[in-house]
């Protein structure tokens, strides 16, 4: 529990949690939602195609979705870490 308390007391976590700026908590939360939308949206399109929806669309060109999904994952991982830091003990 001491580790979580020390993480929550860092300058970055305090700024995210207590700053009235729109660049603090609201931006981190928006980035987290946008990253999730990228991952889930493109993955859903690929999954539906694999399940047979739109069978006239080839699967191979959908490989271009992977860099977008990876970027969405990293946006989610970084912003999620910030959200966890802001309220680690709860």
Jmol script that loads the backbone (N, CA, C; Angstrom):
load data "model"
ATOM      1  N   UNK A   1       0.816  -1.187   0.000  1.00  0.00           N
ATOM      2  CA  UNK A   1       0.000   0.000   0.000  1.00  0.00           C
ATOM      3  C   UNK A   1       0.867   1.262   0.000  1.00  0.00           C
ATOM      4  N   UNK A   2       2.062   1.156   0.575  1.00  0.00           N
ATOM      5  CA  UNK A   2       2.958   2.315   0.593  1.00  0.00           C
ATOM      6  C   UNK A   2       3.370   2.708  -0.822  1.00  0.00           C
ATOM      7  N   UNK A   3       3.567   1.695  -1.661  1.00  0.00           N
ATOM      8  CA  UNK A   3       3.951   1.989  -3.041  1.00  0.00           C
ATOM      9  C   UNK A   3       2.857   2.766  -3.757  1.00  0.00           C
ATOM     10  N   UNK A   4       1.618   2.337  -3.589  1.00  0.00           N
ATOM     11  CA  UNK A   4       0.505   3.028  -4.242  1.00  0.00           C
ATOM     12  C   UNK A   4       0.354   4.451  -3.715  1.00  0.00           C
ATOM     13  N   UNK A   5       0.578   4.629  -2.430  1.00  0.00           N
ATOM     14  CA  UNK A   5       0.507   5.967  -1.852  1.00  0.00           C
ATOM     15  C   UNK A   5       1.610   6.853  -2.420  1.00  0.00           C
ATOM     16  N   UNK A   6       2.807   6.294  -2.561  1.00  0.00           N
ATOM     17  CA  UNK A   6       3.903   7.095  -3.126  1.00  0.00           C
ATOM     18  C   UNK A   6       3.656   7.431  -4.592  1.00  0.00           C
ATOM     19  N   UNK A   7       3.055   6.507  -5.330  1.00  0.00           N
ATOM     20  CA  UNK A   7       2.711   6.784  -6.731  1.00  0.00           C
ATOM     21  C   UNK A   7       1.660   7.884  -6.807  1.00  0.00           C
ATOM     22  N   UNK A   8       0.682   7.814  -5.925  1.00  0.00           N
ATOM     23  CA  UNK A   8      -0.397   8.802  -5.912  1.00  0.00           C
ATOM     24  C   UNK A   8       0.092  10.186  -5.489  1.00  0.00           C
ATOM     25  N   UNK A   9       1.196  10.257  -4.773  1.00  0.00           N
ATOM     26  CA  UNK A   9       1.723  11.536  -4.304  1.00  0.00           C
ATOM     27  C   UNK A   9       2.767  12.146  -5.236  1.00  0.00           C
ATOM     28  N   UNK A  10       2.995  11.550  -6.404  1.00  0.00           N
ATOM     29  CA  UNK A  10       3.939  12.142  -7.349  1.00  0.00           C
ATOM     30  C   UNK A  10       3.349  13.425  -7.936  1.00  0.00           C
ATOM     31  N   UNK A  11       4.234  14.243  -8.487  1.00  0.00           N
ATOM     32  CA  UNK A  11       3.788  15.518  -9.058  1.00  0.00           C
ATOM     33  C   UNK A  11       2.832  15.304 -10.233  1.00  0.00           C
ATOM     34  N   UNK A  12       3.116  14.314 -11.072  1.00  0.00           N
ATOM     35  CA  UNK A  12       2.255  14.054 -12.229  1.00  0.00           C
ATOM     36  C   UNK A  12       0.858  13.625 -11.785  1.00  0.00           C
ATOM     37  N   UNK A  13       0.786  12.717 -10.819  1.00  0.00           N
ATOM     38  CA  UNK A  13      -0.520  12.248 -10.341  1.00  0.00           C
ATOM     39  C   UNK A  13      -1.305  13.377  -9.692  1.00  0.00           C
ATOM     40  N   UNK A  14      -0.628  14.211  -8.933  1.00  0.00           N
ATOM     41  CA  UNK A  14      -1.291  15.344  -8.299  1.00  0.00           C
ATOM     42  C   UNK A  14      -1.805  16.322  -9.349  1.00  0.00           C
ATOM     43  N   UNK A  15      -1.002  16.558 -10.375  1.00  0.00           N
ATOM     44  CA  UNK A  15      -1.430  17.469 -11.449  1.00  0.00           C
ATOM     45  C   UNK A  15      -2.658  16.914 -12.172  1.00  0.00           C
ATOM     46  N   UNK A  16      -2.631  15.635 -12.507  1.00  0.00           N
ATOM     47  CA  UNK A  16      -3.771  15.024 -13.207  1.00  0.00           C
ATOM     48  C   UNK A  16      -5.031  15.108 -12.350  1.00  0.00           C
ATOM     49  N   UNK A  17      -4.904  14.828 -11.076  1.00  0.00           N
ATOM     50  CA  UNK A  17      -6.045  14.757 -10.169  1.00  0.00           C
ATOM     51  C   UNK A  17      -6.597  16.122  -9.780  1.00  0.00           C
ATOM     52  N   UNK A  18      -5.711  17.114  -9.533  1.00  0.00           N
ATOM     53  CA  UNK A  18      -6.153  18.360  -8.919  1.00  0.00           C
ATOM     54  C   UNK A  18      -6.129  19.586  -9.811  1.00  0.00           C
ATOM     55  N   UNK A  19      -5.540  19.499 -10.988  1.00  0.00           N
ATOM     56  CA  UNK A  19      -5.438  20.671 -11.846  1.00  0.00           C
ATOM     57  C   UNK A  19      -6.800  21.048 -12.432  1.00  0.00           C
ATOM     58  N   UNK A  20      -7.129  22.344 -12.439  1.00  0.00           N
ATOM     59  CA  UNK A  20      -8.381  22.770 -13.073  1.00  0.00           C
ATOM     60  C   UNK A  20      -8.257  22.858 -14.603  1.00  0.00           C
ATOM     61  N   UNK A  21      -7.078  22.631 -15.117  1.00  0.00           N
ATOM     62  CA  UNK A  21      -6.829  22.728 -16.556  1.00  0.00           C
ATOM     63  C   UNK A  21      -7.535  21.607 -17.313  1.00  0.00           C
ATOM     64  N   UNK A  22      -7.977  21.933 -18.515  1.00  0.00           N
ATOM     65  CA  UNK A  22      -8.574  20.908 -19.380  1.00  0.00           C
ATOM     66  C   UNK A  22      -7.524  19.960 -19.936  1.00  0.00           C
ATOM     67  N   UNK A  23      -6.244  20.298 -19.753  1.00  0.00           N
ATOM     68  CA  UNK A  23      -5.171  19.422 -20.213  1.00  0.00           C
ATOM     69  C   UNK A  23      -4.827  18.348 -19.187  1.00  0.00           C
ATOM     70  N   UNK A  24      -5.458  18.380 -18.040  1.00  0.00           N
ATOM     71  CA  UNK A  24      -5.159  17.402 -16.996  1.00  0.00           C
ATOM     72  C   UNK A  24      -6.118  16.214 -17.108  1.00  0.00           C
ATOM     73  N   UNK A  25      -6.946  16.022 -16.121  1.00  0.00           N
ATOM     74  CA  UNK A  25      -7.829  14.851 -16.075  1.00  0.00           C
ATOM     75  C   UNK A  25      -8.742  14.722 -17.298  1.00  0.00           C
ATOM     76  N   UNK A  26      -9.397  15.794 -17.752  1.00  0.00           N
ATOM     77  CA  UNK A  26     -10.275  15.621 -18.920  1.00  0.00           C
ATOM     78  C   UNK A  26      -9.538  15.139 -20.173  1.00  0.00           C
ATOM     79  N   UNK A  27      -8.333  15.655 -20.417  1.00  0.00           N
ATOM     80  CA  UNK A  27      -7.580  15.219 -21.596  1.00  0.00           C
ATOM     81  C   UNK A  27      -7.139  13.771 -21.464  1.00  0.00           C
ATOM     82  N   UNK A  28      -6.663  13.386 -20.287  1.00  0.00           N
ATOM     83  CA  UNK A  28      -6.228  12.006 -20.077  1.00  0.00           C
ATOM     84  C   UNK A  28      -7.416  11.057 -20.249  1.00  0.00           C
ATOM     85  N   UNK A  29      -8.558  11.431 -19.715  1.00  0.00           N
ATOM     86  CA  UNK A  29      -9.749  10.598 -19.858  1.00  0.00           C
ATOM     87  C   UNK A  29     -10.207  10.524 -21.315  1.00  0.00           C
ATOM     88  N   UNK A  30     -10.135  11.651 -22.034  1.00  0.00           N
ATOM     89  CA  UNK A  30     -10.489  11.645 -23.449  1.00  0.00           C
ATOM     90  C   UNK A  30      -9.545  10.751 -24.249  1.00  0.00           C
ATOM     91  N   UNK A  31      -8.242  10.853 -23.981  1.00  0.00           N
ATOM     92  CA  UNK A  31      -7.277  10.005 -24.689  1.00  0.00           C
ATOM     93  C   UNK A  31      -7.533   8.526 -24.407  1.00  0.00           C
ATOM     94  N   UNK A  32      -7.908   8.216 -23.182  1.00  0.00           N
ATOM     95  CA  UNK A  32      -8.196   6.826 -22.833  1.00  0.00           C
ATOM     96  C   UNK A  32      -9.404   6.314 -23.621  1.00  0.00           C
ATOM     97  N   UNK A  33     -10.442   7.116 -23.703  1.00  0.00           N
ATOM     98  CA  UNK A  33     -11.634   6.716 -24.462  1.00  0.00           C
ATOM     99  C   UNK A  33     -11.341   6.630 -25.962  1.00  0.00           C
ATOM    100  N   UNK A  34     -10.540   7.565 -26.483  1.00  0.00           N
ATOM    101  CA  UNK A  34     -10.202   7.541 -27.910  1.00  0.00           C
ATOM    102  C   UNK A  34      -9.347   6.324 -28.248  1.00  0.00           C
ATOM    103  N   UNK A  35      -8.401   5.992 -27.384  1.00  0.00           N
ATOM    104  CA  UNK A  35      -7.580   4.799 -27.612  1.00  0.00           C
ATOM    105  C   UNK A  35      -8.417   3.543 -27.606  1.00  0.00           C
ATOM    106  N   UNK A  36      -9.358   3.474 -26.691  1.00  0.00           N
ATOM    107  CA  UNK A  36     -10.261   2.327 -26.636  1.00  0.00           C
ATOM    108  C   UNK A  36     -11.115   2.246 -27.893  1.00  0.00           C
ATOM    109  N   UNK A  37     -11.582   3.382 -28.371  1.00  0.00           N
ATOM    110  CA  UNK A  37     -12.395   3.404 -29.589  1.00  0.00           C
ATOM    111  C   UNK A  37     -11.595   2.909 -30.793  1.00  0.00           C
ATOM    112  N   UNK A  38     -10.323   3.286 -30.878  1.00  0.00           N
ATOM    113  CA  UNK A  38      -9.485   2.823 -31.985  1.00  0.00           C
ATOM    114  C   UNK A  38      -9.314   1.307 -31.946  1.00  0.00           C
ATOM    115  N   UNK A  39      -8.983   0.795 -30.773  1.00  0.00           N
ATOM    116  CA  UNK A  39      -8.755  -0.646 -30.654  1.00  0.00           C
ATOM    117  C   UNK A  39     -10.042  -1.425 -30.919  1.00  0.00           C
ATOM    118  N   UNK A  40     -11.105  -1.057 -30.248  1.00  0.00           N
ATOM    119  CA  UNK A  40     -12.347  -1.817 -30.346  1.00  0.00           C
ATOM    120  C   UNK A  40     -12.992  -1.643 -31.719  1.00  0.00           C
ATOM    121  N   UNK A  41     -12.980  -0.434 -32.243  1.00  0.00           N
ATOM    122  CA  UNK A  41     -13.621  -0.191 -33.533  1.00  0.00           C
ATOM    123  C   UNK A  41     -12.983  -0.960 -34.673  1.00  0.00           C
ATOM    124  N   UNK A  42     -11.673  -0.845 -34.808  1.00  0.00           N
ATOM    125  CA  UNK A  42     -11.005  -1.547 -35.902  1.00  0.00           C
ATOM    126  C   UNK A  42     -10.996  -3.057 -35.681  1.00  0.00           C
ATOM    127  N   UNK A  43     -10.902  -3.489 -34.424  1.00  0.00           N
ATOM    128  CA  UNK A  43     -10.948  -4.916 -34.144  1.00  0.00           C
ATOM    129  C   UNK A  43     -12.322  -5.490 -34.453  1.00  0.00           C
ATOM    130  N   UNK A  44     -13.377  -4.739 -34.176  1.00  0.00           N
ATOM    131  CA  UNK A  44     -14.726  -5.199 -34.484  1.00  0.00           C
ATOM    132  C   UNK A  44     -14.922  -5.351 -35.990  1.00  0.00           C
ATOM    133  N   UNK A  45     -14.417  -4.381 -36.753  1.00  0.00           N
ATOM    134  CA  UNK A  45     -14.531  -4.475 -38.213  1.00  0.00           C
ATOM    135  C   UNK A  45     -13.812  -5.720 -38.734  1.00  0.00           C
ATOM    136  N   UNK A  46     -12.630  -5.980 -38.213  1.00  0.00           N
ATOM    137  CA  UNK A  46     -11.872  -7.155 -38.632  1.00  0.00           C
ATOM    138  C   UNK A  46     -12.571  -8.447 -38.199  1.00  0.00           C
ATOM    139  N   UNK A  47     -13.087  -8.472 -36.978  1.00  0.00           N
ATOM    140  CA  UNK A  47     -13.782  -9.670 -36.488  1.00  0.00           C
ATOM    141  C   UNK A  47     -15.037  -9.975 -37.283  1.00  0.00           C
ATOM    142  N   UNK A  48     -15.815  -8.934 -37.586  1.00  0.00           N
ATOM    143  CA  UNK A  48     -17.012  -9.165 -38.397  1.00  0.00           C
ATOM    144  C   UNK A  48     -16.659  -9.726 -39.764  1.00  0.00           C
ATOM    145  N   UNK A  49     -15.574  -9.224 -40.355  1.00  0.00           N
ATOM    146  CA  UNK A  49     -15.161  -9.732 -41.667  1.00  0.00           C
ATOM    147  C   UNK A  49     -14.742 -11.197 -41.562  1.00  0.00           C
ATOM    148  N   UNK A  50     -14.033 -11.550 -40.494  1.00  0.00           N
ATOM    149  CA  UNK A  50     -13.614 -12.944 -40.308  1.00  0.00           C
ATOM    150  C   UNK A  50     -14.830 -13.845 -40.090  1.00  0.00           C
ATOM    151  N   UNK A  51     -15.853 -13.320 -39.434  1.00  0.00           N
ATOM    152  CA  UNK A  51     -17.067 -14.104 -39.199  1.00  0.00           C
ATOM    153  C   UNK A  51     -17.962 -14.218 -40.430  1.00  0.00           C
ATOM    154  N   UNK A  52     -17.622 -13.507 -41.515  1.00  0.00           N
ATOM    155  CA  UNK A  52     -18.358 -13.673 -42.758  1.00  0.00           C
ATOM    156  C   UNK A  52     -19.194 -12.489 -43.183  1.00  0.00           C
ATOM    157  N   UNK A  53     -19.249 -11.439 -42.373  1.00  0.00           N
ATOM    158  CA  UNK A  53     -19.992 -10.248 -42.776  1.00  0.00           C
ATOM    159  C   UNK A  53     -19.173  -9.528 -43.838  1.00  0.00           C
ATOM    160  N   UNK A  54     -19.779  -9.205 -44.941  1.00  0.00           N
ATOM    161  CA  UNK A  54     -19.056  -8.549 -46.035  1.00  0.00           C
ATOM    162  C   UNK A  54     -18.043  -9.471 -46.668  1.00  0.00           C
ATOM    163  N   UNK A  55     -18.476 -10.669 -47.014  1.00  0.00           N
ATOM    164  CA  UNK A  55     -17.542 -11.685 -47.515  1.00  0.00           C
ATOM    165  C   UNK A  55     -16.899 -11.311 -48.852  1.00  0.00           C
ATOM    166  N   UNK A  56     -17.420 -10.285 -49.539  1.00  0.00           N
ATOM    167  CA  UNK A  56     -16.796  -9.861 -50.795  1.00  0.00           C
ATOM    168  C   UNK A  56     -15.588  -8.952 -50.548  1.00  0.00           C
ATOM    169  N   UNK A  57     -15.362  -8.525 -49.306  1.00  0.00           N
ATOM    170  CA  UNK A  57     -14.208  -7.697 -48.961  1.00  0.00           C
ATOM    171  C   UNK A  57     -13.047  -8.616 -48.602  1.00  0.00           C
ATOM    172  N   UNK A  58     -11.893  -8.477 -49.247  1.00  0.00           N
ATOM    173  CA  UNK A  58     -10.758  -9.338 -48.901  1.00  0.00           C
ATOM    174  C   UNK A  58     -10.184  -8.984 -47.524  1.00  0.00           C
ATOM    175  N   UNK A  59      -9.676 -10.002 -46.836  1.00  0.00           N
ATOM    176  CA  UNK A  59      -9.132  -9.801 -45.496  1.00  0.00           C
ATOM    177  C   UNK A  59      -7.730  -9.197 -45.544  1.00  0.00           C
ATOM    178  N   UNK A  60      -6.952  -9.534 -46.529  1.00  0.00           N
ATOM    179  CA  UNK A  60      -5.542  -9.102 -46.584  1.00  0.00           C
ATOM    180  C   UNK A  60      -5.360  -7.579 -46.478  1.00  0.00           C
ATOM    181  N   UNK A  61      -6.143  -6.756 -47.176  1.00  0.00           N
ATOM    182  CA  UNK A  61      -5.949  -5.312 -47.017  1.00  0.00           C
ATOM    183  C   UNK A  61      -6.280  -4.791 -45.624  1.00  0.00           C
ATOM    184  N   UNK A  62      -7.014  -5.567 -44.843  1.00  0.00           N
ATOM    185  CA  UNK A  62      -7.337  -5.143 -43.486  1.00  0.00           C
ATOM    186  C   UNK A  62      -6.119  -5.211 -42.560  1.00  0.00           C
ATOM    187  N   UNK A  63      -5.025  -5.719 -43.071  1.00  0.00           N
ATOM    188  CA  UNK A  63      -3.778  -5.741 -42.308  1.00  0.00           C
ATOM    189  C   UNK A  63      -3.325  -4.316 -41.985  1.00  0.00           C
ATOM    190  N   UNK A  64      -3.781  -3.357 -42.759  1.00  0.00           N
ATOM    191  CA  UNK A  64      -3.457  -1.951 -42.497  1.00  0.00           C
ATOM    192  C   UNK A  64      -4.089  -1.446 -41.200  1.00  0.00           C
ATOM    193  N   UNK A  65      -5.050  -2.178 -40.658  1.00  0.00           N
ATOM    194  CA  UNK A  65      -5.678  -1.794 -39.395  1.00  0.00           C
ATOM    195  C   UNK A  65      -4.754  -2.000 -38.199  1.00  0.00           C
ATOM    196  N   UNK A  66      -3.810  -2.934 -38.318  1.00  0.00           N
ATOM    197  CA  UNK A  66      -2.985  -3.301 -37.171  1.00  0.00           C
ATOM    198  C   UNK A  66      -2.162  -2.148 -36.603  1.00  0.00           C
ATOM    199  N   UNK A  67      -1.516  -1.307 -37.417  1.00  0.00           N
ATOM    200  CA  UNK A  67      -0.791  -0.180 -36.813  1.00  0.00           C
ATOM    201  C   UNK A  67      -1.707   0.782 -36.063  1.00  0.00           C
ATOM    202  N   UNK A  68      -2.931   0.964 -36.538  1.00  0.00           N
ATOM    203  CA  UNK A  68      -3.884   1.837 -35.850  1.00  0.00           C
ATOM    204  C   UNK A  68      -4.304   1.203 -34.528  1.00  0.00           C
ATOM    205  N   UNK A  69      -4.527  -0.103 -34.532  1.00  0.00           N
ATOM    206  CA  UNK A  69      -4.901  -0.781 -33.292  1.00  0.00           C
ATOM    207  C   UNK A  69      -3.756  -0.767 -32.287  1.00  0.00           C
ATOM    208  N   UNK A  70      -2.530  -0.927 -32.748  1.00  0.00           N
ATOM    209  CA  UNK A  70      -1.374  -0.874 -31.848  1.00  0.00           C
ATOM    210  C   UNK A  70      -1.224   0.529 -31.266  1.00  0.00           C
ATOM    211  N   UNK A  71      -1.413   1.552 -32.094  1.00  0.00           N
ATOM    212  CA  UNK A  71      -1.349   2.932 -31.596  1.00  0.00           C
ATOM    213  C   UNK A  71      -2.440   3.167 -30.559  1.00  0.00           C
ATOM    214  N   UNK A  72      -3.643   2.672 -30.817  1.00  0.00           N
ATOM    215  CA  UNK A  72      -4.735   2.800 -29.852  1.00  0.00           C
ATOM    216  C   UNK A  72      -4.423   2.090 -28.547  1.00  0.00           C
ATOM    217  N   UNK A  73      -3.780   0.924 -28.647  1.00  0.00           N
ATOM    218  CA  UNK A  73      -3.393   0.197 -27.441  1.00  0.00           C
ATOM    219  C   UNK A  73      -2.418   1.013 -26.599  1.00  0.00           C
ATOM    220  N   UNK A  74      -1.410   1.595 -27.249  1.00  0.00           N
ATOM    221  CA  UNK A  74      -0.411   2.357 -26.486  1.00  0.00           C
ATOM    222  C   UNK A  74      -0.998   3.653 -25.925  1.00  0.00           C
ATOM    223  N   UNK A  75      -1.888   4.286 -26.658  1.00  0.00           N
ATOM    224  CA  UNK A  75      -2.582   5.465 -26.114  1.00  0.00           C
ATOM    225  C   UNK A  75      -3.358   5.055 -24.865  1.00  0.00           C
ATOM    226  N   UNK A  76      -4.029   3.918 -24.939  1.00  0.00           N
ATOM    227  CA  UNK A  76      -4.800   3.408 -23.806  1.00  0.00           C
ATOM    228  C   UNK A  76      -3.900   3.038 -22.634  1.00  0.00           C
ATOM    229  N   UNK A  77      -2.777   2.399 -22.915  1.00  0.00           N
ATOM    230  CA  UNK A  77      -1.871   1.981 -21.841  1.00  0.00           C
ATOM    231  C   UNK A  77      -1.292   3.191 -21.108  1.00  0.00           C
ATOM    232  N   UNK A  78      -0.861   4.199 -21.853  1.00  0.00           N
ATOM    233  CA  UNK A  78      -0.247   5.374 -21.237  1.00  0.00           C
ATOM    234  C   UNK A  78      -1.283   6.199 -20.473  1.00  0.00           C
ATOM    235  N   UNK A  79      -2.428   6.440 -21.095  1.00  0.00           N
ATOM    236  CA  UNK A  79      -3.452   7.227 -20.398  1.00  0.00           C
ATOM    237  C   UNK A  79      -4.045   6.454 -19.221  1.00  0.00           C
ATOM    238  N   UNK A  80      -4.159   5.153 -19.345  1.00  0.00           N
ATOM    239  CA  UNK A  80      -4.646   4.340 -18.233  1.00  0.00           C
ATOM    240  C   UNK A  80      -3.690   4.361 -17.054  1.00  0.00           C
ATOM    241  N   UNK A  81      -2.404   4.390 -17.348  1.00  0.00           N
ATOM    242  CA  UNK A  81      -1.416   4.513 -16.280  1.00  0.00           C
ATOM    243  C   UNK A  81      -1.571   5.843 -15.565  1.00  0.00           C
ATOM    244  N   UNK A  82      -1.809   6.916 -16.333  1.00  0.00           N
ATOM    245  CA  UNK A  82      -2.031   8.219 -15.730  1.00  0.00           C
ATOM    246  C   UNK A  82      -3.278   8.248 -14.854  1.00  0.00           C
ATOM    247  N   UNK A  83      -4.342   7.614 -15.326  1.00  0.00           N
ATOM    248  CA  UNK A  83      -5.570   7.547 -14.534  1.00  0.00           C
ATOM    249  C   UNK A  83      -5.381   6.723 -13.263  1.00  0.00           C
ATOM    250  N   UNK A  84      -4.615   5.642 -13.367  1.00  0.00           N
ATOM    251  CA  UNK A  84      -4.330   4.842 -12.191  1.00  0.00           C
ATOM    252  C   UNK A  84      -3.486   5.605 -11.192  1.00  0.00           C
ATOM    253  N   UNK A  85      -2.490   6.335 -11.697  1.00  0.00           N
ATOM    254  CA  UNK A  85      -1.629   7.131 -10.805  1.00  0.00           C
ATOM    255  C   UNK A  85      -2.432   8.181 -10.052  1.00  0.00           C
ATOM    256  N   UNK A  86      -3.400   8.764 -10.711  1.00  0.00           N
ATOM    257  CA  UNK A  86      -4.167   9.851 -10.097  1.00  0.00           C
ATOM    258  C   UNK A  86      -4.985   9.377  -8.896  1.00  0.00           C
ATOM    259  N   UNK A  87      -5.364   8.111  -8.888  1.00  0.00           N
ATOM    260  CA  UNK A  87      -6.196   7.606  -7.783  1.00  0.00           C
ATOM    261  C   UNK A  87      -5.797   6.173  -7.468  1.00  0.00           C
ATOM    262  N   UNK A  88      -4.531   5.967  -7.154  1.00  0.00           N
ATOM    263  CA  UNK A  88      -3.991   4.623  -6.999  1.00  0.00           C
ATOM    264  C   UNK A  88      -4.470   3.898  -5.747  1.00  0.00           C
ATOM    265  N   UNK A  89      -4.734   4.616  -4.678  1.00  0.00           N
ATOM    266  CA  UNK A  89      -5.100   3.930  -3.439  1.00  0.00           C
ATOM    267  C   UNK A  89      -6.564   3.509  -3.397  1.00  0.00           C
ATOM    268  N   UNK A  90      -7.371   4.020  -4.267  1.00  0.00           N
ATOM    269  CA  UNK A  90      -8.771   3.617  -4.299  1.00  0.00           C
ATOM    270  C   UNK A  90      -8.892   2.497  -5.254  1.00  0.00           C
TER     271      UNK A  90
END
end "model"
wireframe off; spacefill off
backbone 0.3
color backbone group
